[in-house]
Amino acid sequence: MLRNEFDVEMKLIINILLLLSLSASVPVWAQTETAMAQTEPIETQTEVAAVEATEVVSEATEVSEEPSEELDVKSVVLDHIADSYEWHICTIGERHITVPLPVIVRSEAGKWYCFSSNRLHHGHSYEGFRIADEGAYAGKIVEQMADGEQVRPIDLSITKTVAGLFVNCAVLLLIVLGVARRYRNDKPDTKAKGGLAGVLEMVIESVMEGIIIPCVGPNYRKFAPYLLSAFFFIFINNLMGLIPIFPAGANVTGNISVTFVLAMATFFAVNLFGTRDYWKEIFWPEVPTWLKVPIPIMPAIEFIGLFTKPFSLMIRLFANILAGHAIILILTCIVFATAKLGAAVNGAMSAVSVILSIFMNCLELLVAFLQAFVFTMLSAVFIGAAQHSEEHEHGHEHETKQIENTTNN
């Protein structure tokens, strides 16, 4: 009985082993046919994939060869700093929103023209006038002559700087006249004003008592209107230049033509009202004779100083305001210039840009006041030096005592 059961089990094991060996040993001819059947589709698929890869590579090459639009930081900064014949407000998509300004020019034939700057957009010309793209007159209106020569006409156009100057002067007049109206009918026992009038009174008193009276001397009343006007003109224009919203934002005091006029005003105030002692110190200063004759070394130095003083006023104001605008614009452009460097780099640089831009704007608020203060102080010092004389010294002491008595009372 046991033997029969053992024989059955052995048969079952042998049958299972035979089945496993048969399933593992597939005939070679069957494998060969299967491989031949699969070879043709694989080769076809490989060829198709290769063609598609070649097309993708060629498309990528074409895309890479196309010029990518990158932010031109230099043009952005220069477009804001430089003067123009239109006032750019903003850009929405590909549309530039601008305010055209009037163009007033005189041709070589002696005829005057007045038209909108819209007629000169995108390189167009009107009555022979166009905006030069390159050369010595780049960005300026030129007249195209019959022989192809470009000449610069007499240009009295209202540019962005001039328009900003009008706006800022209107703001200054509204502030000053509004405050003056509040003080017009006041009595001596009237309480001190609050708000803008109180702030303006405090600033005027600090400029008068801290700059004008000590630096100019007894004749300060003659020059106080000019010095106060120069201070508030520079201060308001500096502040308006920091506001990036139309109609503010024009770089007025960062334009060397504006600072040149301010410096020339100080130059004339100094030299037209200079005393005899002032001119004597220029042409015959109190130095050893050998420094004056036979070679007038010191008189030449003093005479050159007549022009270097206003030149320093012009360059100092121009350079400081111009540099502030340029730095803020460059910091702002970092956000867009790093956009293609990835989210991590762009995010980090954007955070740095925002922080530094806020810091620079706060610093520019201080610079706006300091530059107005420095220009007024140096102008008062130059004017006071031109009023110097022995009578001036005695009068200055008397005036100082009067001011101290008035303050104490």
ABEGO torsion letter per residue (X at the ends): XAAAAAAAAAAAAAAAAAAAAAAABBBAAAAAAAAAAAAAAAAAAAAAAAAAAAAAAAAAAAAAABBBBBBBAAAAAAAAABBBABBBABBBEABBBBBBBBBBBBBAAGBBBBBBAAAABGGBBBGGBBBBABEAABGBBBBBBAAGBBBBBBBABBBAAAAAAAAAAAAAAAAAAAAAAAAAABBAABBBBBEAAAAAAAAAAAAAAAAAAAAAEAAAAAAAAAAAAAAAAAAAAAAAAABABOABGBBAAABAAAAAAAAAAAAAAAAAABBAAAAAAAABBBBBAAAAOABBAAAAAAAAAAAAAAAAAAAAAAAAAAAAAAAAAAAAAAAAAAAAAEAAAAAAAAAAAAAAAAAAAAAAAAAAAAAAAAAAAAAAAAAAAAABBAAAAAAAAAAAAAAAAAAAX
